[in-house]
Amino acid sequence: QVQLVESGGGLVQAGGSLRLSCAASGGSFSMAYVGWFRQAPGKEREFAAAIRSGGMLFYADSVKGRFTVSRGNAKNTVYLQMNSLKPEDTAVYYCAAGWDYRGSYSDPSSYVLWGQGTQVTVSS
């Protein structure tokens, strides 16, 4: 069955960049919408960005202009390019996929398949 695996997290200084990858094992994202969420300790899970199967993009106000979500040419990987990182971006980042729109791309309940997450730490 399809599984999602995030990679690319790490430690970066404020103002720096990271590129996260979300790879589909056993399938592709060609027919799925894919979202990126993040969660810091003691905080609720927060929507960051999403990409629809047709290519439409969605961003939370907190990351708009700094983060870019894209789909690889092979259609089995989705990326989250994070620029101008801030300490408040520190969180575990998750990718998630869905095949049936459930009301809002910012709502975790709209997604049915989740990765295990990758840690992003932004130092001051």
FENRA-V913839 format. One record per helix or strand. SS is the DSSP state (2 for helix, 1 for strand). FROM is the first residue (numbers start at 1). TO is the last residue. If there is no record, write none. Layout:
ss=SS from=FROM to=TO
ss=SS from=FROM to=TO
//
This chain:
ss=1 from=3 to=7
ss=1 from=10 to=13
ss=1 from=18 to=25
ss=1 from=33 to=39
ss=1 from=46 to=51
ss=1 from=57 to=59
ss=1 from=67 to=71
ss=1 from=77 to=82
ss=2 from=87 to=89
ss=1 from=91 to=98
ss=2 from=108 to=110
ss=1 from=113 to=114
ss=1 from=118 to=123
//
